[in-house]
Amino acid sequence: MASKSSARLAALTVAAVCSVTSTVVLTSPAHADSVRVHDIQGSTRLSPYAGKQVTDVAGIVTGVRGYGSSRGFWIQDPRPDADPATSEGVFVFTGSTPKGVAVGDAVTVSGTVSEYVPGGTSSGNQSLTEITRPTFTVVSSGNAVPAATTVSARSVPRAYAPEGDEAANGSVNGLTLRPEKYALDLYESLEGMNVSVADARVVGASDPYTELWVTVKPWENANRRGGTVYGSYDSQNTGRLQIQSLGKPADFPDANVGDTLAGTTAGPLDYNQYGGYTMVASEIGTLESGGLERESTRRQSGRELAVATYNVENLDPSDGTFAAHAEAIVHNLASPDIVSLEEIQDNNGATNDGTVAADATVGKLIDAIIAAGGPRYDWRGIDPVDGEDGGQPGGNIRQAFLFDPERVSFTDRGAGDATTATGVTKVRGKAALTHSPGRVDPVNAAWANSRKPLAGEFVFRGRTVVVVANHFNSKGGDQGLTAQYQPPSRGSETQRHAQAKVVNNFVKDVLATQKNADVVVLGDINDFEFSTTTRLLEDDGVLWSAVKSLPKSERYSYVYQGNSQVLDQILVSPSIRWGGRLSYDSVHVNAEFHDQISDHDPQVLRFRP
């Protein structure tokens, strides 16, 4: 997860600290204008006054933010124009905690209009119109704050954003806003204004940064647990809105998916790099629990092999989550026979001293599982080359196999190392790995600064099963759904596509050697079940993503920006798919909860080899 703190551009450094009767005299050039807020905002995403100085912009203060890197206050003109495309609110960036200004003050503000791009221009984000280097005067206090504009199911359009030929070079910045047609245009037309939602359902749990996500369209691609499912690139779920707190973090609710913020939640509408349009709430509705509970899957039968994938989110021996992870594996996952673990860190975690071994990390988890009443798992893994597999610097994350030796055996064949590729050979007429455990084509450029697949041979009831554990390249660096480029660019896909082809070719080698071989490819694929990445993994029918056996509303393992979506997958070869006794479960124990121990939900596949 990326850090939520972001530095302001140097150009926005505060030139002076403002007060009620500012001692800073603004020398206005000849082209300075006295304008209204809606003139500054204009009818597109970019202000017609960007880079210019403005004087005596009048408004009522609707919110004051005195924390973080973006300090300042919002003003709103109580006398709106007749154009629904022009916002009546704007943020005044002071840089330091604003002094001498309070909600309800009528002020006049002078300064420079700026288009600030959260995350920098390379992010592709839209910009936030601000007045920077301000001076201001409080004209009166105790005024009524302009009534909040209600954001509701009725007001938010079904279409998400203009795209294609409507946008110049893919950017929507120059297009006239059509708030009646596109959701992103509606939100932009309200930028900086006081807005509200009523009885909003939570679709993204509270996080440590006092943020959560709600929807004003509770039926929009809904699932039975209260979430909003992201089922295609054309299904962005327009009713989602991020909520932050304008007050003290201690006052922010601990909300889970399916809860409701009953009553009114209101505040200025901001735009940031961590989710786009965000209500900075000065008033938060009363939290009403939706009663969400963690799921537990059924235990496998004696003849079923249970294989699971679980991203344990940068687990290292210093973490306090081992007992909770053990409880999840034993009680929620019913002690699967094989567990692929992703994001196992080395023995000293993020300490960057060359340590690569992870036996202490895995050993501590195994001990915790025993203490929780689970089996005494054995394990296999391969230590990476220091600093070569991406992830948190110093952590050396990798995949590892846990397996229950009372139920399944591991076939050790000349264990490979970090850079030696396992291959496929034939032993007694059956496909076998040349190295087990071994890595799949680890020096291929597709795995640069990314986790290499771990392959191993297991035997269950006399039948060999080849398992390949993966953790594909993350989506970091992709443009967000609220980017100025529509549709947004997903640059990280290029590497995942290359990785998918490598794994697909490896499975083809196995099946070319033994047509009916049982192969399971699983892990944090970091892409959706409908993505090109998944299609490339499945190419020529050698694999099939078993999450697609679930109803569409149940296909998710991760919640991002209020969208419940698939990142973790278990794919199977034809012999498993068509065996007729396949059972798949996405076990929701983490992603929907504010007290999650990982941001991923584990997946379990049961089948009879």
N, C-alpha and C positions, 0 to 999 in steps of 0.2 A: 504494500500500500504506500502510496506517495504521501509525503509530509503535507499537511494542510496549511502550513505557514508559507507565505509567499512575499518576497520583497518587492516593494514598489520600484518602478523605473526611476532612474536617477533624475530624469527630467521633471518628476513630480515632487522633488524635494521641497519642503516648505521654506518659503522665503521669509515669512514673518508669522508670529503668533498673533492670532486675532483676539480682540476683546470687544466688549459692548461698544465702547467708544474708541475705535481703533486709532492708535497713534501712528499707524503707517499710512502715509499719503500715497494714493495710487496716482501716478502721473499717466494720464490717459493720452494715447496718441490721437492724432486727428481722426483715425478711422474707427475709434471706439464707438460702440453703440449702446444705447439704453434699450433693452429688449425684454420681452416676456419669456417665461420658461418654455412655453410651447414653441416660441420662435427658435430658441436654442436647440431644442430636441428635433424639430423638423419632422418631416413625414417619411424619412428613410432612417436607416440605422446610424448614419453618420451626420453629425451636426453641421449645418451650413455655416456655423460660426467657429468650427474647429480651428484652433491656433490663433483666434482673435480675442481681443479683450472686450469685455462687456461691463457696463456700469449700471448700478442701482437696479439689479434684477430683484423683483419683489416676490415674496412668498412667505408662507407660514411654515415654521419648523415642525416636521412630523416625526423626526427621530434623530437621536444623537448617538454616535458610536465612538466610544472613548477607549477602545481596546483594539489589539491586533495591528496589522500593518496598514490597514485602510481606515484611518480615523477621520472623522468629519461629521457632517450632518446633512440631512435631507430637507429640502424645502419644496413646497407645493403651492402653485398659484391657485387661490380660491376662486378665481374668475376664469374658468376654462373657455377655450375657443370651441367652435362647432365642428372641428375636424377630429374624428375618432382616432386618426393615425398619429396625432401629435400628443406626446406625453406632457402632463402638467407638472411633473416632478423631476428633480435633478439632485444629484449628490454634490455636496461642496466638500472637497478634499482639503483638510487642514494639515494632515500629516501627523500632528501631535493631538493630544486630547483637547477637543474644543473647549474654550473657556468663555464664560459669560453669555452662553446661549442655551436655551431650554426649549423643550417641546411646547408649542403654543405661542412662541415668540413670532411676531411679525418682523421680518428683517428685509433689508436691502443688501445685496451682495454684489461686489465688483471683483473681477478676476479674469483669468484666461480660460477659455473653453478648451477642453482637452478630450481626446478619445483614448482612454486607457484600455489596453488589451490585457486582461488577466492571463498570466502565464506566458506573456510575450507574443510577438507576432508569429513566431514559428509554430505556436500551438494551433493556429487556425481559428482561435476563439473569436467571437464577436467582441466588440469594444463597448465600454461603459462610458457614456457621456458624463463629464464632470466639469465643475468650475474649480480650477486650481489656483494656487497662490492668491487666496482670497483676502479681501478685507470686507467687513460687514458692519452694519449698524442695526441695533435692535430698536425698532420704531415703537413697539408696544409689546406687552406680555399678557398671558392669560387668554389668548384668543382660542376660539374653537378650531380644532384641527379639521381640515377638509375631510368630509365623509369618505370612508374607504370604498373603493370600487370592488364589488363582489366578483370574484372569479368562481364560476360555477360550471356545471355540466352544460347548462344552456348557453353560456357565453363562450366557452372554448370550442373552436371548430374541430371537426373530425380530421381534416387534413393537417399535416404536421408543418411542412415548410415548402416554399416554392423551390423548384429545382430544374435541372436540365436547361432547355433553351431560355427559360425565364431568367436565369442567372448569368451574369457576365463572368466568364472564366470560372464558373462554379460558385462565385461569391454572390451572396444576396445583399451585400452592403448597399449597393446603389439602387435597389428596387424600392419603389414606393410601397409602404406598408399597407397590407390588406387584412386588418385585424378580424374582419368578418369571415375570412376564408382560410387563414392559416394560423395554427396555434402559436408558432414562434413569432409571427407578426403581432398577434394579440399581446403576448407577453412583452414584446419590445415597445409596443404603444403604451404600456403601463410602466415602463422602466422609471424608477425613482418615485413613483406615486404610492400613496397609501392604499393597500389592497387588503382584502380579507377573503377567507374561506369559512364555510360553516359545516360543522359536523363532518370533518374530513377524515377519511379512513387512512390509516398508516399503511404504506406499502414498502417502506424501507426503514428498518429499525434504527433507533437512536444510536449514534456512534460516540466515541470519546471526544469528538470535536463539537458536541452539542448541535448536531444536525440530524434531521430525519426527513423522510419523504412521505408525502400524502398524495392522494388522488381525489379530484373532485368528480371523477367518473367511476364510482365503485364497481360498476358492472363491466368496465372496459377490460376485456381479456382476463377476467377474474378467475381465480381458482378457489377451491373449497377452503383454503386457509387464510383467505383475505388478501392475497397478493395479486399483483398485476403481471401477467406472463408476457415475456418478449418472445413472440413466436416467429417473427420474420423481420427482415430489414425494412419492410413497409408497415410495421406494426409498432411504432415508437411509443404508443400510449400517451396521447396528448394531455390527459388529465393530471399527469404527475407534476408536482411542484415541491421543490426543496424548502424546508423550513429551518431557519437558524434562530437563535435566541439573541435579542437585543439586550436582554437583562443579564443577571448573574448565571453562570453555568449551573450552579447548584439548583436553580429554579427550573431547569429544563427537564422534561419528563423522560423516564426510562420506558420507552415505548417499543413494543414488538409489532411485527406485521399482523394486521387484523384488528389492532386496537383502533380507537377513534378519539380524535380531539373534538370532544363535544362542545357545542356552542361556537363562539367566534374565535378565530385565530387571525390576527391582523398586524400589519406593519408595512414599512416601505419595501418595494420590490427592487432587489439588487441583481447584479450579474457577477458571477465569479467563475474561476477556472475549475472548480470542483462540483460542477453540476449545472452551471448556467444560471437561469433565472431562479432567484432565491428570495423568499420572503424573510426579511429580518424582523422577527416578530417581537413587538412590544407587548402584545396580548396573546396568550396561548390558551387554547381551549382546555377544558377539563379532560384528563386522560381517562377513558373508559376501556377497560380490558376486553379484548375479544376472546380471551380464554385459550389462547394458543398454547399447545403443549408439544413437547418434543416427541417425535415418532420413534417407535421400535419396530424392527422388522421381525418376521417369524424366523425361527431356527430352521436350518436345513435338515432335511430328512437324512437317514443313514445312507441312502443311495445318491443324494445330491451333493455336488461339490459347490461350495459357496466361495465366491471370489469377490473381493471388495477393493475399492480405491478410496483413499482418504488423504486429502491434503491437510497436514497438521500445522501449517503456517509457521515456518521458521522455528521448529522445535529444537531446543538445545538444553543441556542439563541444568541451566540456571532458571528455566521457566517454571512457573508454578501451576502448570496445566496438566501435568502428567496423570494425576489421579482422575481428572475430568475426562481426558482422552481415553484412559483405560475404561472408565465407566461407559463411555460411548461405545467402545469396541465390544465390550463384554455384554452390556445390557441392551443398548440400542441396535447394535449390529448383530447381536446374537453370536458372537465369537466366530467370524468367518474362518474357513479353512486356510485361505490365502488372503493376505492383505497387502496391497501395494501402498506404501507410504510415500507421499511426496513432501518436499521441503523438510527433510531431515537435515539438520545442520551438524557441523563437526562438533567435537567434544568441548570446545570452548566458545561456540557460537560466533558472535560477530567480532571477537578478538582476532585481529588480522596478524597472526604470527607464524603462518605457515602450517598450522595444524590442519590435517585433512581427515583423520580417522574419526569415525562416528560410533564406535562400539559403546562408549559411555552413554551416548544419547539413546541408542536403540535399547541397550541393556536396561536403562532406567525405565523405559516404557514397558518392556517385557515384565520387569519386576512389579510395576504398577498394575499391569493386567492380572498377574497372579494374585496380587493383594485384593483385586476387585472380584475375585472368584472365577477368573478366566483360565484358559489353558496355559501351559508353559510353552509359549511359542519359541521356535527356533527362527533364525533369520539369515539372510544372505544379502550382500551388497558389494559394491565396488567403490573405493574411494576415488574421488576426482583428482585431477591435477589442480593444485592450489590456484584459485582465482580464475579458473577457466570455464566454470559452469554458470556464471551469472548469479542473480539473486543478491541478497544483502552482502555487501563487501565483508570479507573475512568469514562468512558463514559456510561457504562451500556446500550449498544445498545439493541434495541428490535423492534418488528414489532408493527404497529398500524393500525387500520382501520379508514379511512375517509369515510363518506357516506353522500349523499345528501338526507336530510329528506323530500324534496319535491318530490323525486322520489322513495325512498326506505325506509323501516323502519327496525329498529334493534329490535330483540326480546331479551330482557334482562331476563335472567334466573339465578338467584343466582350467580352473578359474582364470578368467581374463583379468586384464588390468585396465587402467583408465584410457589407454590409447590403442589397445588391441581389439580388433573386431571379432565378434563371434560369427561363425558361418554355419552353413547347414550341410550335413552329410547324411549318409544312410547307414544305419546300424540294424542288422537283422531285418532288413526290408522296411524299416520305419525311419522317418525323419528324426534327426538328432542334431543338437547344437555342438559345434566344435569346442565352445567354451560355455560352461554353465556353472555359475553365473557368468554372463558376458555382456559386452556393450555392442549395440548395433551401429556399425559404421561410424565410430566415434570421432574420427578425424575428418569426416565429411564437413564441408563448409557450412552445411545446413545447421550444424550444432555450434557454431561460433558463439561464445559467450552465452551458451544455453545448456540445459541439462541433456545428457546423452541417455538414450533408452537403455534400460536394464532388462536383459532377457534371461529366462531360466526354464529348466525342464522340471516338471512336477509329475508325480505318479499318484493317481487316485483309483483304487480298486482295479489295479493292473493296467490302467489306461494312461498314456502319457499326454500331458497338456503343456503346451508351450505358452508361457505368459511373458508379455512384453510390457514393462512399466514405463510410462512416459510423463514428461512435464514439458510441454511445448512452450515456445517463446510467448511471452505475455503480450497483452494489448497495449502496453505502455507506449505512449507517443502517438497513438491514433487520435484523430480529431473526434471531439465529442459530438453527441447528437444535437447539441445547440450551437455548433460551430457556424461561422459565417459561410462555410462552403457546404452546399447541399446538393447531393448527398455527401456526407463527410467522408474524408479519405481514411482508409484503414491500412496504413503503410506497414504495420507489423505483420499483416497477412503474408507478405512475400516470404518471410522466413518460415512461417508455419506451413505454408504450401510446400516448400522444399523439404521440410521435416516429414510431412505426411507422405510425400513420394518415397522417401528413404524407407520409412516403416512399411509402406505398402509393398515395395519391392522385396523387402525382407520376408514378408508373409508369403508373397508369391514364390519365393525360393523354397519355403517350407512346403507349400502345397504342391509345388512342382515335384518335390521329392516324395511326398505322401499326400495324395489327393484328399483323403478323408482325415487329415491331421486336425486335432483340436487345438486351435490357437485363440488366445484371448489377448487383445491389445487394450490397455486401459490406462487411466491416469487423468491428470489435469491437462486436457487438450487445449485449454484456453481459447476454445471456439465453440460455436453453436452447432447443434445437431443438423441444422439446415445450411451450414456454411460450406464454402468451397473446400476448406480444410478437411472437413468430414467426408465430403464427396471424394476427395483425393485419397483419403485413407481407405475408403470403400471401393475404389476403382477396380473395375473388372469383376466385381462381386466377390472379392476375396475376403472382405470384411463387411459387417453390418453393425451399425450403432444400435445397441439393444435398448437405449433409452426411448427409441421410437416405438417400442412395444407399449409404452404408456400413453394414455390420453394426452393430447397436447397441453391441457391445463395442468398436468402433473409433471411436465418435463422442465425441471430446473434444479440446479445445485448451488446457485449463487444468486445474490441479490445486489444489483448495482444501480444506483440512482433510481431506486424504486421499481426497477424491472427485474422480475424473477426470470432467470435464464440458465441455459445449460453451458457449463464450462468443462465439467468432469464427465467422462464417458467411459463406457465399457463396450468394446467392439468385439465381435466373434466371427469365427470362420463358418463356412456353410454347414459343416457337420454338426456344429452346436446350434446354429440358428434353426436348422430344419429338423433337429432331433425331436422336436415336439414337446419338450418338457422344460422349456426355458422360463424362468421367473426373474423379473427385474424389479428393483425397488430403489428409488431415490429417497434416502432416509433423512428427513428434515430435522436436524438437531442443532444447527448452527446459524445458517445464513439469515434466518428470519428473526433472530433474537438479539436483544441489546447486550446480553451477557454472553455472547458467543465466545468459544475458545478457539475457533478457526472461522475464517470467512467462507469456507466451503462446506457443503453437505456431502457426506460419504455416499457412495453408490454400491449396491450389492447385486450380484448376479448369481442365481442358483440354476444348475442344470445337471443332467445325468450324462456323463461321458459315455 
